[in-house]
Amino acid sequence: MIRTAALAVAVLALAACGGTPSDSQADADKAAADRAAEQAAAKKQKTVFDDQLKALDKAKGVEKQLQDDKEKRDEELQKQENGG
């Protein structure tokens, strides 16, 4: 992760050192930075927190589903109270 960030900073610093870049050079630099970011995401190292992060994501999903269901019930009750 730190290596990827350092690489991205180095690429951006080198790109900033040049004169006025042409559009093709700017596109090439952006593509290189995008490839570096994609490679970093693909090579994500497993950490001791992965299981906890997965559990948090799952809990957030369940919480959203419960909140959506509650809002639906509230809307139905509101319709019934208003003479629906």
Secondary structure by P-SEA (a helix, b strand, c coil): caaaaaaaaaaaaaaaacccccaaaaaaaaaaaaaaaaaaaaacccccaaaaaaaaaaaaaaaaaaaaaaaaaaaaaaaaaacc
